[in-house]
Amino acid sequence: LQTVHWMMRSAGAATFLSDLEILTTLLAAIVHDIGHDGLTNDFHKATMSERALDHNDQSIQENYHAAMLFREMKRDDDINIFSGLDRKQL
């Protein structure tokens, strides 16, 4: 999150992004390791873990983090920051 903040502020990346793109970049930085189990994608793939099977051996941890975020937002409207967006923005 600190690196993204630096890129937005000090490096000027925010000048090239819309408000929605800034929001999604910050959100990705905040949740990029949500629910991380401390294991690597290669470990999950080699052991054929449930996580690997659920995500078809493709970017296992990354897909898990994204799925967990959306699952939690679907479960709890209080944290669903996407509820106010229209179809085009989603």
MILOKOL-615376 format. One record per residue: x, y, z of N, C-alpha, C, O, CB in turn. Coordinates in steps of 0.05 Angstrom, whole numbers, plus 5000, padded with zeros to 4 digits. Glycine has a CB too. Layout:
MILOKOL-615376
PT     nX     nY     nZ    caX    caY    caZ     cX     cY     cZ     oX     oY     oZ    cbX    cbY    cbZ
PT      X      Y      Z      X      Y      Z      X      Y      Z      X      Y      Z      X      Y      Z
...
end
This chain:
MILOKOL-615376
PT     nX     nY     nZ    caX    caY    caZ     cX     cY     cZ     oX     oY     oZ    cbX    cbY    cbZ
PT   5017   4976   5000   5000   5000   5000   5018   5025   5000   5011   5044   4986   4981   5000   5024
PT   5039   5024   5015   5057   5048   5016   5070   5053   4989   5073   5076   4981   5079   5044   5037
PT   5077   5032   4975   5089   5035   4948   5069   5047   4929   5076   5065   4913   5099   5008   4937
PT   5044   5038   4930   5023   5049   4912   5019   5078   4919   5016   5095   4901   4997   5033   4914
PT   5017   5084   4945   5014   5112   4953   5036   5130   4942   5032   5151   4932   5012   5114   4984
PT   5061   5120   4945   5084   5135   4934   5082   5139   4904   5086   5161   4894   5110   5121   4941
PT   5074   5117   4890   5071   5119   4861   5050   5140   4853   5053   5155   4834   5065   5092   4849
PT   5028   5141   4868   5007   5159   4862   5015   5188   4868   5010   5206   4852   4982   5153   4879
PT   5028   5192   4891   5034   5220   4900   5060   5230   4889   5061   5250   4875   5034   5221   4930
PT   5082   5216   4895   5109   5226   4889   5116   5222   4860   5128   5240   4848   5129   5212   4906
PT   5109   5200   4849   5116   5194   4821   5095   5205   4801   5100   5205   4777   5119   5164   4817
PT   5073   5215   4812   5053   5228   4795   5034   5209   4779   5021   5218   4760   5066   5245   4776
PT   5034   5184   4786   5017   5165   4771   4988   5172   4772   4973   5167   4753   5021   5137   4782
PT   4979   5185   4793   4950   5192   4796   4941   5211   4775   4917   5212   4768   4945   5204   4824
PT   4959   5227   4763   4951   5246   4743   4942   5232   4717   4929   5244   4701   4975   5265   4736
PT   4949   5207   4714   4942   5192   4690   4918   5174   4694   4910   5160   4675   4966   5176   4680
PT   4907   5173   4718   4886   5155   4725   4860   5169   4733   4861   5192   4743   4895   5137   4748
PT   4838   5157   4727   4812   5168   4736   4809   5162   4766   4824   5146   4777   4788   5155   4720
PT   4789   5175   4778   4784   5170   4806   4778   5140   4811   4787   5129   4831   4761   5187   4816
PT   4763   5128   4793   4756   5100   4796   4781   5082   4793   4783   5063   4808   4735   5091   4775
PT   4799   5089   4775   4824   5074   4772   4841   5077   4797   4855   5057   4805   4839   5082   4747
PT   4842   5100   4809   4857   5104   4833   4845   5087   4856   4860   5074   4870   4857   5134   4842
PT   4819   5088   4858   4805   5071   4879   4811   5042   4875   4818   5028   4895   4775   5076   4877
PT   4809   5032   4851   4814   5003   4847   4843   4996   4851   4849   4974   4861   4806   4995   4819
PT   4862   5014   4845   4890   5008   4850   4896   5007   4880   4910   4989   4889   4908   5030   4836
PT   4884   5026   4895   4888   5026   4924   4875   5001   4936   4886   4989   4954   4876   5051   4936
PT   4851   4994   4927   4837   4970   4937   4854   4945   4932   4857   4929   4950   4810   4968   4924
PT   4865   4943   4908   4882   4920   4902   4906   4919   4921   4914   4897   4930   4891   4921   4873
PT   4918   4942   4926   4941   4942   4944   4933   4934   4973   4948   4920   4987   4954   4970   4945
PT   4909   4942   4981   4900   4936   5008   4895   4906   5012   4902   4895   5032   4875   4952   5015
PT   4882   4894   4992   4873   4866   4995   4890   4845   4981   4883   4822   4979   4845   4864   4986
PT   4913   4854   4970   4928   4835   4953   4937   4810   4967   4943   4790   4954   4952   4849   4942
PT   4938   4809   4993   4946   4785   5008   4925   4776   5028   4931   4762   5047   4972   4789   5022
PT   4900   4785   5024   4879   4778   5043   4876   4747   5043   4873   4734   5022   4851   4791   5035
PT   4876   4736   5067   4873   4707   5070   4897   4690   5061   4894   4666   5057   4849   4698   5054
PT   4920   4703   5058   4944   4689   5050   4952   4668   5070   4951   4673   5094   4968   4708   5045
PT   4958   4644   5061   4964   4622   5079   4994   4618   5083   5003   4599   5097   4952   4597   5069
PT   5011   4636   5071   5040   4633   5075   5053   4614   5056   5077   4609   5058   5046   4626   5103
PT   5037   4602   5038   5048   4582   5019   5049   4594   4992   5036   4614   4986   5031   4556   5020
PT   5065   4582   4974   5068   4593   4947   5049   4579   4928   5037   4558   4933   5097   4589   4937
PT   5046   4592   4904   5030   4580   4883   5041   4552   4876   5026   4533   4871   5029   4598   4859
PT   5068   4551   4874   5081   4525   4867   5074   4504   4887   5070   4481   4879   5111   4529   4864
PT   5075   4510   4913   5068   4491   4933   5039   4481   4929   5034   4457   4930   5071   4503   4961
PT   5020   4499   4925   4992   4491   4922   4989   4473   4897   4975   4454   4897   4975   4516   4919
PT   5003   4481   4876   5002   4465   4851   5013   4437   4855   5001   4417   4847   5016   4480   4828
PT   5037   4436   4868   5050   4410   4872   5035   4391   4890   5036   4367   4887   5078   4414   4883
PT   5021   4402   4909   5006   4386   4928   4976   4382   4921   4961   4369   4934   5007   4398   4956
PT   4969   4394   4898   4941   4393   4889   4922   4401   4911   4902   4387   4916   4934   4365   4878
PT   4928   4423   4924   4912   4432   4947   4884   4440   4936   4880   4445   4912   4925   4456   4961
PT   4865   4443   4955   4838   4452   4948   4840   4479   4934   4825   4485   4915   4820   4453   4973
PT   4857   4496   4944   4860   4523   4933   4869   4521   4904   4859   4536   4887   4880   4540   4950
PT   4888   4504   4898   4897   4500   4871   4875   4490   4853   4872   4499   4831   4922   4482   4870
PT   4861   4470   4863   4839   4459   4848   4817   4479   4843   4806   4480   4821   4827   4434   4862
PT   4811   4495   4863   4790   4515   4860   4797   4536   4839   4779   4547   4826   4785   4529   4887
PT   4823   4541   4835   4831   4562   4817   4846   4551   4793   4860   4566   4779   4848   4582   4831
PT   4843   4525   4788   4852   4512   4763   4882   4517   4758   4891   4520   4736   4837   4522   4740
PT   4898   4518   4780   4927   4521   4779   4936   4547   4765   4959   4549   4757   4939   4498   4764
PT   4918   4566   4763   4924   4591   4749   4925   4614   4770   4905   4621   4781   4904   4598   4727
PT   4949   4625   4774   4951   4648   4793   4935   4642   4819   4918   4657   4827   4942   4675   4781
PT   4941   4619   4830   4925   4608   4852   4920   4628   4875   4897   4634   4881   4938   4583   4863
PT   4942   4638   4886   4939   4656   4909   4925   4682   4900   4907   4692   4915   4966   4663   4921
PT   4932   4693   4878   4921   4718   4868   4891   4715   4863   4875   4733   4871   4935   4727   4843
PT   4883   4693   4851   4854   4689   4846   4839   4684   4872   4816   4692   4875   4850   4665   4827
PT   4853   4671   4891   4841   4666   4917   4835   4693   4931   4814   4697   4943   4859   4648   4935
PT   4855   4711   4931   4852   4737   4944   4828   4752   4932   4812   4764   4946   4878   4754   4943
PT   4827   4753   4906   4805   4767   4892   4778   4755   4898   4759   4769   4904   4810   4768   4862
PT   4777   4728   4897   4752   4714   4903   4743   4719   4931   4719   4723   4937   4755   4684   4898
PT   4762   4719   4950   4755   4724   4978   4743   4752   4982   4724   4756   4996   4779   4720   4996
PT   4756   4772   4969   4746   4799   4971   4717   4801   4961   4700   4811   4975   4764   4818   4954
PT   4712   4790   4937   4685   4791   4926   4665   4775   4942   4642   4783   4945   4685   4782   4897
PT   4673   4752   4953   4656   4736   4969   4647   4751   4994   4624   4751   5002   4670   4710   4977
PT   4667   4764   5007   4661   4779   5031   4643   4804   5025   4625   4810   5041   4687   4789   5045
PT   4648   4817   5003   4631   4840   4996   4602   4831   4989   4583   4845   4996   4643   4855   4973
PT   4600   4808   4976   4573   4798   4970   4558   4790   4995   4534   4793   4997   4575   4773   4951
PT   4573   4780   5015   4561   4771   5040   4552   4794   5058   4533   4791   5073   4580   4753   5055
PT   4566   4817   5056   4561   4839   5074   4559   4865   5059   4579   4876   5050   4584   4841   5095
PT   4535   4875   5056   4530   4900   5041   4544   4924   5053   4550   4943   5040   4501   4905   5039
PT   4550   4923   5079   4563   4945   5092   4592   4949   5082   4602   4971   5084   4564   4940   5122
PT   4604   4928   5071   4631   4931   5061   4633   4930   5031   4654   4930   5019   4649   4910   5073
PT   4610   4927   5017   4609   4925   4988   4612   4952   4976   4592   4966   4971   4584   4911   4979
PT   4637   4960   4970   4642   4987   4959   4634   4989   4930   4633   5011   4919   4671   4994   4962
PT   4627   4966   4918   4619   4967   4890   4589   4969   4886   4579   4972   4864   4628   4942   4876
PT   4574   4969   4908   4545   4969   4905   4534   4994   4891   4512   4993   4880   4532   4967   4933
PT   4548   5016   4892   4539   5041   4880   4548   5044   4851   4541   5064   4838   4549   5064   4896
PT   4563   5025   4841   4573   5028   4813   4552   5017   4793   4538   4998   4799   4599   5013   4810
PT   4552   5028   4770   4534   5018   4749   4548   4996   4734   4572   4991   4737   4524   5040   4730
PT   4533   4982   4716   4544   4959   4701   4569   4966   4686   4588   4950   4685   4523   4949   4682
PT   4570   4990   4673   4593   4998   4657   4618   5000   4674   4640   4993   4665   4587   5024   4643
PT   4615   5010   4699   4638   5013   4716   4648   4987   4727   4671   4984   4734   4631   5032   4739
PT   4630   4967   4730   4638   4941   4739   4652   4926   4718   4661   4904   4722   4614   4925   4749
end
